[in-house]
Amino acid sequence: MGASLCKPRPKKRITTSSWIASENENPFETNFTKKERVCLRETYQRLNDAKEIVGLIFVDLIMDQVPEMKKVFGADRVPKVNMIKMPKLGGHVARMTDFLEQMTSMLGFTENIIGAWQLARKTGRLHTKVPFLMQNQDQMGNNYFQIICDAFVNEFIPYLTGDKPDPTNNEPEDKKKVRFAQSYTPQQVQEVWKRFFIVVTGQLTEAFEIERQKGLNADNQKTLAPHQHVEAAEHKRKQLASEKQSEQENTHPNERGTEEMFEDPF
């Protein structure tokens, strides 16, 4: 009896995707307490129009730090004041805003921490569809995920701490309503959000690099000899059968029902 009580409990496995279902730990769970995840959500909701602030940051970013991305966003032939009106840049700003909305909601409201992790990983993978990043992204050199997240650490967080006034909130100071009972010091907000962007950067970069390597491996497969194609196909068939059997063995009922999987903003 004592031996059975002392037997280590197996790690909870997640049957969502092959990478997340492995032994990797969810960084949004290990790096944040519940109170800190709530802080992300509540401070984000204090912004009157997050999309406009995100747009201001992106325009300054491509003007001053990464002018090579003007063409990527279709804003290389327009003055700064009109950049945000360009469909590609405007669309990207909307998707980035939606990403922040969904991430903070899943982390600090619905507590769908696995869903937030999925969204971050999927976002990184889908960026392999951007030719510019496939050619120029380098996690040891020009890491554009890092550049963008650093810009948000420097420019976005001050709006959340109150160090910068919200340019979209025109209400008089005495009429502004306090939405939340929780109070956070500017230092707490800054620290939690900085950690959030660090974790997001790591997840986007890693997922992008893994997906890019898969693409390179697939291209190399096209040069195989005929008999190697047969061997590769048989190996893949056995691997898929093994993964399917493993998923069936490790699937557990979800007491909270099926979580909603948000559409990737990128």
C-alpha positions as CSV (number, residue, x, y, z in Angstrom):
1,M,0.0,0.0,0.0
2,G,2.8,2.4,0.9
3,A,4.5,1.7,-2.4
4,S,1.4,2.4,-4.4
5,L,0.9,5.7,-2.5
6,C,4.4,6.8,-3.2
7,K,4.3,5.8,-6.8
8,P,5.0,9.0,-8.9
9,R,2.0,10.2,-10.8
10,P,2.5,10.3,-14.6
11,K,2.7,13.6,-16.3
12,K,-0.6,14.9,-17.7
13,R,-0.4,14.6,-21.5
14,I,-2.2,16.9,-23.8
15,T,-3.7,15.5,-27.0
16,T,-3.7,18.7,-29.1
17,S,-0.6,18.7,-31.4
18,S,2.4,16.5,-31.6
19,W,4.8,19.2,-30.2
20,I,2.5,20.4,-27.4
21,A,1.5,16.9,-26.5
22,S,5.1,16.0,-25.8
23,E,6.9,16.5,-22.5
24,N,7.3,20.2,-23.0
25,E,5.9,22.5,-20.3
26,N,3.5,25.3,-21.1
27,P,5.5,28.5,-20.6
28,F,2.3,30.5,-20.0
29,E,1.6,28.3,-17.0
30,T,5.1,28.0,-15.6
31,N,6.1,31.7,-16.0
32,F,2.9,33.3,-14.6
33,T,0.8,33.0,-11.5
34,K,-3.0,33.2,-11.9
35,K,-3.0,36.7,-10.5
36,E,-0.4,37.8,-13.1
37,R,-2.5,36.3,-15.9
38,V,-5.5,38.2,-14.7
39,C,-3.3,41.4,-14.6
40,L,-2.5,40.9,-18.3
41,R,-6.2,40.8,-19.1
42,E,-7.4,43.6,-16.9
43,T,-4.7,46.1,-17.8
44,Y,-5.2,45.4,-21.5
45,Q,-8.9,46.1,-21.2
46,R,-8.2,49.5,-19.7
47,L,-7.2,50.7,-23.1
48,N,-9.9,52.6,-24.9
49,D,-8.8,51.6,-28.4
50,A,-5.9,49.1,-28.4
51,K,-6.0,48.9,-32.2
52,E,-5.1,52.5,-32.7
53,I,-2.2,52.3,-30.2
54,V,-0.9,49.1,-32.0
55,G,-1.1,51.0,-35.3
56,L,0.9,53.9,-34.0
57,I,3.6,51.5,-32.8
58,F,3.8,49.7,-36.1
59,V,4.1,52.8,-38.1
60,D,6.9,54.1,-36.0
61,L,8.6,50.7,-36.1
62,I,8.7,50.4,-39.9
63,M,9.7,54.0,-40.3
64,D,12.6,54.1,-37.8
65,Q,13.8,50.5,-37.1
66,V,12.9,48.2,-39.9
67,P,12.3,50.3,-43.1
68,E,13.0,47.2,-45.1
69,M,9.5,46.1,-44.1
70,K,7.7,49.0,-45.7
71,K,7.4,47.1,-49.0
72,V,6.2,44.0,-47.1
73,F,3.3,46.0,-45.8
74,G,2.7,47.9,-49.0
75,A,3.6,51.2,-47.4
76,D,6.8,52.0,-49.3
77,R,5.3,54.7,-51.5
78,V,3.1,56.6,-49.0
79,P,3.8,59.3,-46.4
80,K,3.9,58.2,-42.8
81,V,0.5,59.8,-42.1
82,N,-1.2,57.5,-44.6
83,M,0.7,54.3,-43.9
84,I,-2.0,52.8,-41.6
85,K,-4.5,53.2,-44.4
86,M,-2.6,50.7,-46.5
87,P,-4.6,47.4,-46.6
88,K,-1.6,45.1,-45.7
89,L,-0.4,47.2,-42.8
90,G,-3.9,47.9,-41.6
91,G,-4.8,44.2,-41.8
92,H,-1.7,43.2,-39.9
93,V,-2.4,45.8,-37.2
94,A,-5.9,44.4,-36.8
95,R,-4.6,40.8,-36.5
96,M,-1.9,41.8,-34.0
97,T,-4.6,43.5,-31.9
98,D,-6.8,40.5,-32.1
99,F,-3.8,38.3,-31.1
100,L,-3.4,40.4,-27.9
101,E,-7.1,40.3,-27.3
102,Q,-7.3,36.6,-27.6
103,M,-4.1,35.8,-25.6
104,T,-5.1,38.0,-22.7
105,S,-8.6,36.7,-22.7
106,M,-7.5,33.0,-22.7
107,L,-4.8,33.6,-20.0
108,G,-6.7,36.0,-17.7
109,F,-10.4,35.3,-18.2
110,T,-11.3,31.9,-19.6
111,E,-8.1,30.3,-18.2
112,N,-7.6,28.4,-21.4
113,I,-3.8,28.4,-20.9
114,I,-3.4,25.5,-23.4
115,G,-5.3,27.5,-26.0
116,A,-3.1,30.5,-25.6
117,W,0.0,28.3,-26.0
118,Q,-1.5,26.7,-29.2
119,L,-2.3,30.2,-30.6
120,A,1.3,31.4,-30.0
121,R,2.8,28.3,-31.6
122,K,0.4,28.4,-34.6
123,T,1.1,32.0,-35.1
124,G,4.8,31.3,-35.4
125,R,4.2,28.4,-37.8
126,L,2.0,30.4,-40.1
127,H,4.6,33.1,-40.5
128,T,6.5,30.7,-42.7
129,K,4.0,31.7,-45.4
130,V,5.6,35.1,-45.5
131,P,8.4,35.0,-48.1
132,F,10.3,38.0,-46.6
133,L,10.6,36.2,-43.3
134,M,11.6,32.9,-44.9
135,Q,14.5,34.7,-46.6
136,N,15.5,37.2,-43.9
137,Q,14.4,35.9,-40.5
138,D,17.4,34.7,-38.4
139,Q,17.0,34.0,-34.7
140,M,20.7,34.7,-34.2
141,G,20.7,37.8,-36.3
142,N,17.7,39.8,-37.6
143,N,15.0,38.2,-35.5
144,Y,12.0,40.2,-36.5
145,F,9.8,38.6,-33.8
146,Q,12.3,39.9,-31.3
147,I,12.4,43.4,-32.9
148,I,8.7,43.7,-32.8
149,C,8.2,42.5,-29.3
150,D,11.0,44.7,-28.1
151,A,9.2,47.7,-29.6
152,F,6.0,46.7,-27.8
153,V,7.9,46.4,-24.5
154,N,9.2,50.0,-25.0
155,E,6.2,51.6,-26.5
156,F,3.1,49.6,-25.6
157,I,3.7,48.9,-21.9
158,P,3.8,52.6,-20.9
159,Y,0.2,52.9,-22.0
160,L,-0.7,50.1,-19.7
161,T,1.2,51.4,-16.7
162,G,-0.2,54.9,-17.2
163,D,3.2,56.5,-17.9
164,K,1.8,57.5,-21.3
165,P,-1.7,58.9,-21.6
166,D,-4.1,56.8,-23.7
167,P,-4.4,58.9,-27.0
168,T,-7.8,57.3,-27.7
169,N,-9.4,58.2,-24.4
170,N,-10.9,61.7,-24.6
171,E,-13.1,61.6,-21.5
172,P,-12.3,64.1,-18.7
173,E,-10.2,62.8,-15.9
174,D,-13.1,63.1,-13.4
175,K,-15.5,61.1,-15.6
176,K,-13.2,58.1,-16.2
177,K,-14.6,55.0,-14.6
178,V,-12.5,52.5,-12.6
179,R,-13.5,49.2,-14.2
180,F,-11.6,46.8,-12.0
181,A,-11.3,46.3,-8.3
182,Q,-7.8,44.9,-8.6
183,S,-5.1,47.5,-8.4
184,Y,-1.6,47.0,-9.7
185,T,1.5,49.1,-9.3
186,P,3.2,50.4,-12.5
187,Q,6.2,48.2,-11.7
188,Q,4.0,45.1,-11.4
189,V,2.3,45.8,-14.8
190,Q,5.6,46.5,-16.5
191,E,7.3,43.4,-15.1
192,V,4.4,41.0,-16.0
193,W,3.9,42.4,-19.5
194,K,7.7,42.4,-20.3
195,R,7.8,38.7,-19.3
196,F,4.7,38.1,-21.5
197,F,6.4,39.6,-24.6
198,I,9.6,37.6,-23.8
199,V,7.7,34.3,-23.7
200,V,5.7,35.2,-26.8
201,T,8.9,36.0,-28.7
202,G,10.4,32.7,-27.7
203,Q,7.3,30.7,-28.8
204,L,6.9,32.5,-32.1
205,T,10.6,32.1,-33.0
206,E,10.9,28.5,-32.0
207,A,7.7,27.5,-33.8
208,F,8.7,29.4,-36.9
209,E,12.1,27.7,-37.0
210,I,10.7,24.2,-36.5
211,E,8.2,24.7,-39.3
212,R,10.8,26.2,-41.7
213,Q,13.0,23.2,-41.1
214,K,10.1,20.9,-41.9
215,G,9.7,22.7,-45.2
216,L,13.4,22.3,-46.0
217,N,13.2,18.6,-45.2
218,A,10.2,18.2,-47.4
219,D,12.1,19.9,-50.3
220,N,15.0,17.5,-49.8
221,Q,12.6,14.6,-49.9
222,K,11.7,15.5,-53.5
223,T,15.2,14.6,-54.6
224,L,15.1,11.0,-53.3
225,A,15.5,8.0,-55.5
226,P,12.3,6.1,-56.5
227,H,13.0,3.2,-54.0
228,Q,13.7,5.8,-51.2
229,H,10.2,7.4,-51.9
230,V,8.6,4.0,-51.2
231,E,10.6,3.5,-48.0
232,A,9.8,7.0,-46.8
233,A,6.1,6.6,-47.5
234,E,6.0,3.3,-45.6
235,H,7.9,4.9,-42.7
236,K,5.4,7.8,-42.6
237,R,2.4,5.4,-42.7
238,K,3.8,3.5,-39.7
239,Q,4.5,6.7,-37.9
240,L,1.0,8.1,-38.4
241,A,-0.5,4.8,-37.2
242,S,1.7,4.8,-34.1
243,E,0.7,8.4,-33.3
244,K,-3.0,7.7,-33.8
245,Q,-2.8,4.7,-31.4
246,S,-0.8,6.8,-28.9
247,E,-3.5,9.6,-29.0
248,Q,-6.3,7.0,-28.4
249,E,-4.4,5.6,-25.4
250,N,-3.6,9.0,-23.9
251,T,-6.9,10.8,-24.5
252,H,-8.7,11.8,-21.3
253,P,-12.3,13.2,-21.0
254,N,-12.3,17.0,-20.8
255,E,-14.5,17.9,-17.8
256,R,-14.8,21.5,-19.0
257,G,-15.9,20.5,-22.5
258,T,-14.2,21.3,-25.7
259,E,-12.3,24.6,-25.6
260,E,-12.9,27.0,-28.4
261,M,-9.9,27.1,-30.8
262,F,-9.5,30.7,-31.9
263,E,-8.6,31.5,-35.5
264,D,-5.0,32.5,-35.8
265,P,-4.7,36.3,-36.2
266,F,-1.7,36.1,-38.6
